[in-house]
Amino acid sequence: MSRREVALAVVLRRMQWMLDEAAFDLGGGRFTCADCRELSESLREVAVVLDDYVNTWNQPARVECRTSSQTAEA
């Protein structure tokens, strides 16, 4: 794994942890409006990181990246 991929993996694992915590808190009635806003913002930040990653994809040996709507059309 490249440094960039390691950094992306760390971001994704952090997001996974945040989502696990949110699900646990939601089930226990402890998920607040502030928690929801923080999680929403974090998800948007991860989406930007993923978009940046895929937009600089330079590994032709891998399968072409398609969006879910492109896959549905195929």
Protein Blocks (a to p, Z undefined) as FASTA:
>chain_A
ZZklmmmmmmmmmmmmmmmmmmmmmmnopacfklmmmmmmmmmmmmmmmmmmmmmgccfk
bccdddfklmmmZZ
